[in-house]
Amino acid sequence: MAWLFLFIAGLGEVGFVIFMKLSNNFKKLNYSILCILSGWTSFYLLSKALKVIPVGTGYTIWTGIGAAGSVLIGMLFFNESRERKRLFFITLVIGSVVGLKIISPH
């Protein structure tokens, strides 16, 4: 269950930063509320996951999901750069997250 919490927490982190962007400096109420809810959910589920998963592994995976997800959403929906170098390094982040999950003893 902890790994599911961690994965959903990572998705919450993605929602947090995307809704923050869409909130336009917290001037749009709906996106501001979604940003706060996503952030709260993300931190809450991360805290639940860290009861079982080692803190270094959990935090790294949570951050990796948030970073990679945010970059990919930015490329897909916000017309951010899709140059090969960016794709290469995002692939490394995703590979690292998967690798940590595979070698984790839990």
N, CA, C and O atoms as a MOPAC input file, in Angstrom:
PM7 MOZYME 1SCF
protein

 N      0.82400 1    -1.19400 1     0.00000 1
 C      0.00000 1     0.00000 1     0.00000 1
 C      0.87000 1     1.26100 1     0.00000 1
 O      0.49600 1     2.27900 1    -0.58100 1
 N      2.03300 1     1.18300 1     0.65800 1
 C      2.91700 1     2.34700 1     0.74500 1
 C      3.38600 1     2.78800 1    -0.63800 1
 O      3.50200 1     3.98500 1    -0.90400 1
 N      3.65500 1     1.82900 1    -1.51400 1
 C      4.11500 1     2.18800 1    -2.86000 1
 C      3.01100 1     2.85600 1    -3.65200 1
 O      3.27600 1     3.76000 1    -4.44500 1
 N      1.78600 1     2.42600 1    -3.45000 1
 C      0.64800 1     3.08000 1    -4.11700 1
 C      0.49900 1     4.50300 1    -3.59800 1
 O      0.28600 1     5.43500 1    -4.37300 1
 N      0.61500 1     4.66900 1    -2.26500 1
 C      0.56200 1     6.01200 1    -1.68900 1
 C      1.65300 1     6.89800 1    -2.27900 1
 O      1.41400 1     8.06200 1    -2.60200 1
 N      2.84700 1     6.34000 1    -2.41600 1
 C      3.96700 1     7.11600 1    -2.94700 1
 C      3.72300 1     7.51600 1    -4.39700 1
 O      4.00000 1     8.65300 1    -4.78000 1
 N      3.21200 1     6.60000 1    -5.20100 1
 C      2.92900 1     6.90500 1    -6.60600 1
 C      1.87200 1     8.00100 1    -6.72100 1
 O      2.03500 1     8.94700 1    -7.49100 1
 N      0.79800 1     7.87300 1    -5.96100 1
 C     -0.26100 1     8.89000 1    -6.00400 1
 C      0.25800 1    10.21900 1    -5.46700 1
 O     -0.11400 1    11.28000 1    -5.96800 1
 N      1.11400 1    10.16600 1    -4.45200 1
 C      1.72900 1    11.39600 1    -3.93200 1
 C      2.54800 1    12.08400 1    -5.02500 1
 O      2.52100 1    13.30900 1    -5.14300 1
 N      3.27600 1    11.29800 1    -5.82400 1
 C      4.03800 1    11.86000 1    -6.93700 1
 C      3.13400 1    12.53000 1    -7.95800 1
 O      3.45300 1    13.60200 1    -8.47300 1
 N      2.00100 1    11.89200 1    -8.24800 1
 C      1.04000 1    12.50800 1    -9.17300 1
 C      0.45500 1    13.78200 1    -8.57600 1
 O      0.19700 1    14.75000 1    -9.29200 1
 N      0.24800 1    13.77800 1    -7.25800 1
 C     -0.21900 1    14.99000 1    -6.58100 1
 C      0.78500 1    16.12100 1    -6.70100 1
 O      0.40900 1    17.28800 1    -6.81700 1
 N      2.06400 1    15.77300 1    -6.67300 1
 C      3.12100 1    16.77300 1    -6.85000 1
 C      3.05300 1    17.37900 1    -8.25500 1
 O      3.23800 1    18.58300 1    -8.43400 1
 N      2.78600 1    16.53200 1    -9.23500 1
 C      2.62500 1    17.03200 1   -10.60500 1
 C      1.43500 1    17.98400 1   -10.66100 1
 O      1.53300 1    19.07700 1   -11.21800 1
 N      0.31000 1    17.56500 1   -10.08200 1
 C     -0.87100 1    18.43000 1   -10.05200 1
 C     -0.59400 1    19.74600 1    -9.35500 1
 O     -1.04300 1    20.80100 1    -9.80200 1
 N      0.14600 1    19.68200 1    -8.25800 1
 C      0.48800 1    20.87600 1    -7.49500 1
 C      1.16800 1    21.92500 1    -8.37400 1
 O      0.74400 1    23.08000 1    -8.39900 1
 N      2.22100 1    21.53000 1    -9.09600 1
 C      2.96000 1    22.51900 1    -9.89100 1
 C      2.18400 1    22.94700 1   -11.14000 1
 O      2.27400 1    24.10200 1   -11.55800 1
 N      1.43700 1    22.04100 1   -11.72700 1
 C      0.65300 1    22.40600 1   -12.91300 1
 C     -0.45600 1    23.38300 1   -12.52000 1
 O     -0.66100 1    24.39600 1   -13.18900 1
 N     -1.16700 1    23.07700 1   -11.43800 1
 C     -2.22000 1    24.00300 1   -10.99500 1
 C     -1.64300 1    25.32200 1   -10.52000 1
 O     -2.28600 1    26.36400 1   -10.64600 1
 N     -0.43300 1    25.28700 1    -9.97300 1
 C      0.21600 1    26.53800 1    -9.58600 1
 C      0.44500 1    27.41200 1   -10.81900 1
 O      0.20600 1    28.61900 1   -10.78600 1
 N      0.90700 1    26.79400 1   -11.90400 1
 C      1.11900 1    27.54600 1   -13.14500 1
 C     -0.21200 1    28.10600 1   -13.65900 1
 O     -0.30400 1    29.27300 1   -14.03700 1
 N     -1.23300 1    27.25500 1   -13.66500 1
 C     -2.53100 1    27.67400 1   -14.18000 1
 C     -3.21300 1    28.71900 1   -13.29700 1
 O     -4.08800 1    29.44800 1   -13.76500 1
 N     -2.82000 1    28.79700 1   -12.02100 1
 C     -3.45800 1    29.74800 1   -11.11400 1
 C     -3.05300 1    31.20400 1   -11.39100 1
 O     -3.66400 1    32.13700 1   -10.87000 1
 N     -2.00700 1    31.38300 1   -12.22200 1
 C     -1.55600 1    32.73300 1   -12.58600 1
 C     -1.24700 1    33.56400 1   -11.33200 1
 O     -1.87800 1    34.58500 1   -11.05900 1
 N     -0.23900 1    33.07400 1   -10.57500 1
 C      0.15100 1    33.73100 1    -9.31500 1
 C     -0.99800 1    33.77200 1    -8.30700 1
 O     -1.16600 1    34.75600 1    -7.58700 1
 N     -1.77500 1    32.71200 1    -8.26400 1
 C     -2.90500 1    32.55900 1    -7.36300 1
 C     -3.98200 1    33.62300 1    -7.57200 1
 O     -4.66300 1    34.02900 1    -6.63000 1
 N     -4.12100 1    34.06200 1    -8.80700 1
 C     -5.16800 1    35.02500 1    -9.14400 1
 C     -6.44500 1    34.34000 1    -9.60400 1
 O     -7.51500 1    34.94900 1    -9.58600 1
 N     -6.34500 1    33.08000 1   -10.01800 1
 C     -7.51200 1    32.30900 1   -10.44600 1
 C     -7.88400 1    31.35700 1    -9.31500 1
 O     -7.14400 1    30.42400 1    -9.00300 1
 N     -9.02700 1    31.60300 1    -8.71200 1
 C     -9.41800 1    30.90600 1    -7.48800 1
 C     -9.51100 1    29.39000 1    -7.67000 1
 O     -8.99900 1    28.64100 1    -6.83900 1
 N    -10.15600 1    28.92700 1    -8.74500 1
 C    -10.34300 1    27.48800 1    -8.93400 1
 C     -9.00500 1    26.75400 1    -8.99100 1
 O     -8.82000 1    25.74200 1    -8.31500 1
 N     -8.08500 1    27.25700 1    -9.78600 1
 C     -6.77200 1    26.61600 1    -9.90000 1
 C     -5.95500 1    26.76700 1    -8.61900 1
 O     -5.15800 1    25.89200 1    -8.28200 1
 N     -6.15200 1    27.86900 1    -7.91100 1
 C     -5.46500 1    28.05700 1    -6.63400 1
 C     -5.91500 1    27.01500 1    -5.62300 1
 O     -5.09500 1    26.44600 1    -4.90200 1
 N     -7.22300 1    26.76400 1    -5.57100 1
 C     -7.75500 1    25.74800 1    -4.66200 1
 C     -7.24700 1    24.37100 1    -5.05000 1
 O     -6.85100 1    23.59100 1    -4.18400 1
 N     -7.25400 1    24.06100 1    -6.34300 1
 C     -6.74200 1    22.77200 1    -6.80800 1
 C     -5.25900 1    22.60700 1    -6.48600 1
 O     -4.81000 1    21.51300 1    -6.14500 1
 N     -4.51100 1    23.68600 1    -6.59500 1
 C     -3.09000 1    23.66400 1    -6.25700 1
 C     -2.89900 1    23.30200 1    -4.78400 1
 O     -2.10100 1    22.42300 1    -4.45700 1
 N     -3.61000 1    23.95900 1    -3.92300 1
 C     -3.48700 1    23.71300 1    -2.48600 1
 C     -3.92400 1    22.29000 1    -2.13900 1
 O     -3.26300 1    21.60800 1    -1.35600 1
 N     -5.04000 1    21.84400 1    -2.72200 1
 C     -5.50800 1    20.48400 1    -2.45800 1
 C     -4.52900 1    19.43100 1    -2.96500 1
 O     -4.28300 1    18.42900 1    -2.29400 1
 N     -3.97100 1    19.66000 1    -4.14900 1
 C     -2.99100 1    18.71700 1    -4.69500 1
 C     -1.74300 1    18.66400 1    -3.82900 1
 O     -1.21400 1    17.58700 1    -3.55300 1
 N     -1.27700 1    19.82800 1    -3.40300 1
 C     -0.09900 1    19.87900 1    -2.54900 1
 C     -0.33400 1    19.19300 1    -1.21600 1
 O      0.51500 1    18.43600 1    -0.74700 1
 N     -1.47700 1    19.45200 1    -0.60600 1
 C     -1.79700 1    18.82700 1     0.67600 1
 C     -1.89300 1    17.31000 1     0.52200 1
 O     -1.33300 1    16.56300 1     1.32400 1
 N     -2.60300 1    16.86000 1    -0.51000 1
 C     -2.75100 1    15.42500 1    -0.75300 1
 C     -1.39400 1    14.77700 1    -0.98900 1
 O     -1.11000 1    13.69800 1    -0.47000 1
 N     -0.56300 1    15.44200 1    -1.77400 1
 C      0.75800 1    14.91400 1    -2.08100 1
 C      1.59300 1    14.73500 1    -0.81300 1
 O      2.18400 1    13.67400 1    -0.61200 1
 N      1.64800 1    15.74200 1     0.03100 1
 C      2.43100 1    15.66300 1     1.26300 1
 C      1.83800 1    14.64800 1     2.24200 1
 O      2.57500 1    13.92500 1     2.91300 1
 N      0.52600 1    14.59600 1     2.32000 1
 C     -0.12000 1    13.64400 1     3.22400 1
 C      0.21200 1    12.20800 1     2.81800 1
 O      0.61500 1    11.39700 1     3.65200 1
 N      0.03800 1    11.90200 1     1.52900 1
 C      0.31900 1    10.54600 1     1.06600 1
 C      1.81100 1    10.22100 1     1.13000 1
 O      2.18300 1     9.07500 1     1.38300 1
 N      2.65700 1    11.20700 1     0.90600 1
 C      4.09500 1    10.98600 1     1.07000 1
 C      4.39800 1    10.61400 1     2.52300 1
 O      5.17700 1     9.69600 1     2.77800 1
 N      3.79700 1    11.30900 1     3.45600 1
 C      4.04000 1    11.01400 1     4.86900 1
 C      3.56100 1     9.60400 1     5.22700 1
 O      4.20400 1     8.91500 1     6.01900 1
 N      2.44900 1     9.17800 1     4.65300 1
 C      1.96200 1     7.81400 1     4.88700 1
 C      2.93300 1     6.78900 1     4.30500 1
 O      3.22000 1     5.77600 1     4.94200 1
 N      3.43500 1     7.04700 1     3.10500 1
 C      4.35200 1     6.11700 1     2.44600 1
 C      5.66200 1     6.00500 1     3.20900 1
 O      6.24800 1     4.92500 1     3.28300 1
 N      6.12400 1     7.11400 1     3.77800 1
 C      7.42000 1     7.11200 1     4.47300 1
 C      7.38400 1     6.38200 1     5.81000 1
 O      8.42300 1     6.22100 1     6.45200 1
 N      6.22100 1     5.94400 1     6.23300 1
 C      6.14600 1     5.10100 1     7.41600 1
 C      6.73600 1     3.72100 1     7.13200 1
 O      7.18700 1     3.03100 1     8.04700 1
 N      6.73000 1     3.32300 1     5.85600 1
 C      7.20400 1     1.99600 1     5.46400 1
 C      8.45700 1     2.08000 1     4.58900 1
 O      9.41100 1     1.32700 1     4.78400 1
 N      8.44400 1     2.99300 1     3.63600 1
 C      9.53600 1     3.12400 1     2.66400 1
 C     10.63800 1     3.99600 1     3.27600 1
 O     10.33000 1     5.01200 1     3.89900 1
 N     11.91200 1     3.62600 1     3.11500 1
 C     13.00200 1     4.46600 1     3.62900 1
 C     12.90600 1     5.89700 1     3.08200 1
 O     12.56600 1     6.10200 1     1.91600 1
 N     13.20300 1     6.86500 1     3.92200 1
 C     13.00200 1     8.27000 1     3.57600 1
 C     13.77800 1     8.68100 1     2.31600 1
 O     13.24100 1     9.40200 1     1.47500 1
 N     15.01000 1     8.24000 1     2.17800 1
 C     15.80100 1     8.61100 1     0.99800 1
 C     15.19500 1     8.06900 1    -0.28300 1
 O     15.09800 1     8.78000 1    -1.28300 1
 N     14.79300 1     6.82300 1    -0.24900 1
 C     14.17500 1     6.19800 1    -1.42200 1
 C     12.83700 1     6.84700 1    -1.73100 1
 O     12.56500 1     7.19600 1    -2.88000 1
 N     12.00000 1     7.01200 1    -0.71400 1
 C     10.67400 1     7.59000 1    -0.91500 1
 C     10.72300 1     9.01200 1    -1.44200 1
 O     10.01400 1     9.36400 1    -2.38500 1
 N     11.56800 1     9.82400 1    -0.82400 1
 C     11.65300 1    11.22100 1    -1.24600 1
 C     12.20200 1    11.33400 1    -2.66800 1
 O     11.73000 1    12.15100 1    -3.45700 1
 N     13.19400 1    10.51600 1    -2.98700 1
 C     13.77600 1    10.56400 1    -4.32500 1
 C     12.75800 1    10.15000 1    -5.37900 1
 O     12.66000 1    10.78200 1    -6.43100 1
 N     12.01200 1     9.10600 1    -5.10800 1
 C     11.00100 1     8.65400 1    -6.06800 1
 C      9.88800 1     9.68900 1    -6.19200 1
 O      9.44000 1     9.97900 1    -7.30100 1
 N      9.44000 1    10.24600 1    -5.07900 1
 C      8.39800 1    11.27600 1    -5.09500 1
 C      8.84600 1    12.48300 1    -5.91800 1
 O      8.09700 1    12.99400 1    -6.75100 1
 N     10.06600 1    12.92400 1    -5.67300 1
 C     10.61300 1    14.05700 1    -6.41900 1
 C     10.76600 1    13.72600 1    -7.89700 1
 O     10.47400 1    14.55700 1    -8.75700 1
 N     11.22400 1    12.51300 1    -8.19300 1
 C     11.40500 1    12.10000 1    -9.58200 1
 C     10.10000 1    12.05700 1   -10.34200 1
 O     10.02300 1    12.52100 1   -11.47900 1
 N      9.06200 1    11.49600 1    -9.71500 1
 C      7.74800 1    11.46600 1   -10.36500 1
 C      7.26600 1    12.88900 1   -10.60600 1
 O      6.77200 1    13.20600 1   -11.68800 1
 N      7.40800 1    13.74300 1    -9.60300 1
 C      6.96600 1    15.13600 1    -9.74600 1
 C      7.71900 1    15.87600 1   -10.83300 1
 O      7.12100 1    16.58700 1   -11.64000 1
 N      9.04000 1    15.70800 1   -10.85200 1
 C      9.85800 1    16.42400 1   -11.84100 1
 C      9.59900 1    15.91100 1   -13.25200 1
 O      9.35300 1    16.69700 1   -14.16700 1
 N      9.65400 1    14.60200 1   -13.42500 1
 C      9.45400 1    14.03600 1   -14.76200 1
 C      8.04100 1    14.30300 1   -15.26000 1
 O      7.84200 1    14.67200 1   -16.41700 1
 N      7.06700 1    14.11700 1   -14.38600 1
 C      5.67800 1    14.36800 1   -14.78000 1
 C      5.43600 1    15.81200 1   -15.16300 1
 O      4.73100 1    16.09300 1   -16.13200 1
 N      6.01600 1    16.73000 1   -14.40700 1
 C      5.84500 1    18.16000 1   -14.70300 1
 C      6.47900 1    18.53700 1   -16.04100 1
 O      5.90600 1    19.30500 1   -16.81300 1
 N      7.64600 1    17.99900 1   -16.30400 1
 C      8.31100 1    18.28700 1   -17.57600 1
 C      7.50100 1    17.72700 1   -18.73500 1
 O      7.31500 1    18.40100 1   -19.74800 1
 N      7.01900 1    16.49700 1   -18.59200 1
 C      6.24300 1    15.88700 1   -19.67800 1
 C      4.92700 1    16.61400 1   -19.91900 1
 O      4.53600 1    16.81300 1   -21.06900 1
 N      4.23400 1    17.01600 1   -18.84900 1
 C      2.99900 1    17.79700 1   -19.00500 1
 C      3.31800 1    19.14100 1   -19.66100 1
 O      2.56800 1    19.61000 1   -20.51800 1
 N      4.41500 1    19.74900 1   -19.26400 1
 C      4.82200 1    21.01400 1   -19.88600 1
 C      5.06400 1    20.86300 1   -21.37400 1
 O      4.69100 1    21.73300 1   -22.16100 1
 N      5.68400 1    19.76700 1   -21.75900 1
 C      5.93200 1    19.51800 1   -23.18300 1
 C      4.62400 1    19.27300 1   -23.93800 1
 O      4.45000 1    19.75600 1   -25.05700 1
 N      3.71700 1    18.53100 1   -23.32800 1
 C      2.47700 1    18.16100 1   -24.00900 1
 C      1.46000 1    19.29200 1   -24.07900 1
 O      0.78900 1    19.46500 1   -25.09600 1
 N      1.34200 1    20.06600 1   -22.99500 1
 C      0.24900 1    21.03100 1   -22.91200 1
 C      0.66600 1    22.49900 1   -22.87500 1
 O     -0.16500 1    23.38000 1   -23.09400 1
 N      1.93700 1    22.77300 1   -22.60200 1
 C      2.37000 1    24.16000 1   -22.48300 1
 C      3.43800 1    24.53200 1   -23.50100 1
 O      4.11800 1    25.54900 1   -23.36300 1
 N      3.57300 1    23.71000 1   -24.50700 1
 C      4.47400 1    23.99200 1   -25.62400 1
 C      5.91200 1    24.24900 1   -25.17100 1
 O      6.60200 1    25.10100 1   -25.73200 1
 N      6.35900 1    23.51200 1   -24.15600 1
 C      7.74200 1    23.64500 1   -23.71200 1
 C      8.65900 1    22.83900 1   -24.62700 1
 O      8.20700 1    21.94700 1   -25.34500 1
 N      9.91200 1    23.15300 1   -24.59400 1
 C     10.89700 1    22.54900 1   -25.48100 1
 C     10.87400 1    21.02200 1   -25.41400 1
 O     10.74800 1    20.42800 1   -24.34300 1
 N     11.00100 1    20.40600 1   -26.59000 1
 C     11.06000 1    18.94200 1   -26.69100 1
 C     12.37900 1    18.48400 1   -27.28400 1
 O     12.45000 1    17.44100 1   -27.93400 1
 N     13.40600 1    19.25800 1   -27.05900 1
 C     14.68500 1    18.90100 1   -27.66300 1
 C     15.19800 1    17.58100 1   -27.09200 1
 O     14.85300 1    17.20200 1   -25.97300 1
 N     16.00500 1    16.90100 1   -27.85400 1
 C     16.47900 1    15.55900 1   -27.50400 1
 C     17.22700 1    15.51700 1   -26.17800 1
 O     17.11400 1    14.54500 1   -25.43100 1
 N     17.98000 1    16.54900 1   -25.88800 1
 C     18.72300 1    16.57100 1   -24.62800 1
 C     17.77300 1    16.51100 1   -23.43500 1
 O     18.01800 1    15.77500 1   -22.47800 1
 N     16.70600 1    17.27200 1   -23.49100 1
 C     15.71500 1    17.25000 1   -22.40100 1
 C     15.07800 1    15.87800 1   -22.28400 1
 O     14.93800 1    15.34500 1   -21.18300 1
 N     14.69500 1    15.30700 1   -23.40900 1
 C     14.08600 1    13.98000 1   -23.39000 1
 C     15.05300 1    12.93300 1   -22.83400 1
 O     14.65000 1    12.04200 1   -22.08600 1
 N     16.32200 1    13.04600 1   -23.20000 1
 C     17.33200 1    12.12100 1   -22.69300 1
 C     17.42400 1    12.18700 1   -21.17400 1
 O     17.41200 1    11.15700 1   -20.50000 1
 N     17.51700 1    13.39500 1   -20.63900 1
 C     17.69100 1    13.52400 1   -19.19900 1
 C     16.41600 1    13.17600 1   -18.43100 1
 O     16.50300 1    12.65500 1   -17.31900 1
 N     15.25800 1    13.44300 1   -18.98100 1
 C     14.01700 1    13.01500 1   -18.34100 1
 C     13.93500 1    11.49400 1   -18.33600 1
 O     13.44200 1    10.90000 1   -17.37800 1
 N     14.41500 1    10.86600 1   -19.40200 1
 C     14.47300 1     9.40000 1   -19.44900 1
 C     15.37500 1     8.86800 1   -18.33500 1
 O     15.06700 1     7.84700 1   -17.71900 1
 N     16.48300 1     9.55800 1   -18.07600 1
 C     17.36100 1     9.15000 1   -16.97400 1
 C     16.65300 1     9.25800 1   -15.62000 1
 O     16.80400 1     8.38500 1   -14.76600 1
 N     15.89000 1    10.31900 1   -15.43000 1
 C     15.15900 1    10.48400 1   -14.17000 1
 C     14.15100 1     9.34300 1   -14.01000 1
 O     14.06900 1     8.72400 1   -12.94900 1
 N     13.39300 1     9.07400 1   -15.05700 1
 C     12.38900 1     8.00700 1   -14.99700 1
 C     13.07200 1     6.66300 1   -14.75400 1
 O     12.60100 1     5.86500 1   -13.94400 1
 N     14.17000 1     6.41200 1   -15.44600 1
 C     14.91700 1     5.17200 1   -15.24500 1
 C     15.43200 1     5.04500 1   -13.82500 1
 O     15.44200 1     3.95100 1   -13.26300 1
 N     15.85400 1     6.14100 1   -13.24900 1
 C     16.34400 1     6.12700 1   -11.86700 1
 C     15.21800 1     5.81000 1   -10.88600 1
 O     15.41300 1     5.05100 1    -9.93700 1
 N     14.05100 1     6.38700 1   -11.11200 1
 C     12.90000 1     6.11400 1   -10.24900 1
 C     12.53100 1     4.63000 1   -10.32400 1
 O     12.31300 1     3.98500 1    -9.29800 1
 N     12.46400 1     4.09700 1   -11.54000 1
 C     12.14600 1     2.67900 1   -11.70800 1
 C     13.22700 1     1.81400 1   -11.05700 1
 O     12.91200 1     0.82500 1   -10.39400 1
 N     14.47800 1     2.17600 1   -11.23800 1
 C     15.57800 1     1.43100 1   -10.63900 1
 C     15.50400 1     1.39700 1    -9.12500 1
 O     15.72000 1     0.34800 1    -8.51700 1
 N     15.20000 1     2.53500 1    -8.50600 1
 C     15.07600 1     2.57100 1    -7.05500 1
 C     13.94300 1     1.67800 1    -6.57700 1
 O     14.06000 1     1.01000 1    -5.55100 1
 N     12.85800 1     1.67000 1    -7.31700 1
 C     11.72300 1     0.79900 1    -6.94900 1
 C     12.13500 1    -0.66700 1    -7.05100 1
 O     11.80300 1    -1.47100 1    -6.18100 1
 N     12.85200 1    -1.00800 1    -8.10300 1
 C     13.24400 1    -2.40300 1    -8.31900 1
 C     14.19200 1    -2.90500 1    -7.22600 1
 O     14.05100 1    -4.03300 1    -6.75400 1
 N     15.14900 1    -2.07800 1    -6.82700 1
 C     16.12600 1    -2.54700 1    -5.84000 1
 C     15.69100 1    -2.34400 1    -4.40400 1
 O     16.39400 1    -2.77000 1    -3.48800 1
 N     14.55900 1    -1.71100 1    -4.18300 1
 C     14.09000 1    -1.47000 1    -2.82400 1
 C     13.69100 1    -2.78700 1    -2.16700 1
 O     13.03400 1    -3.62100 1    -2.79000 1
 N     14.08500 1    -2.97600 1    -0.91100 1
 C     13.76100 1    -4.22600 1    -0.22100 1
 C     12.29900 1    -4.36100 1     0.17100 1
 O     11.88600 1    -5.44100 1     0.59400 1
 N     11.50100 1    -3.30900 1     0.04700 1
 C     10.09800 1    -3.35600 1     0.48200 1
 C      9.20300 1    -3.71800 1    -0.65400 1
 O      7.98800 1    -3.80700 1    -0.47900 1

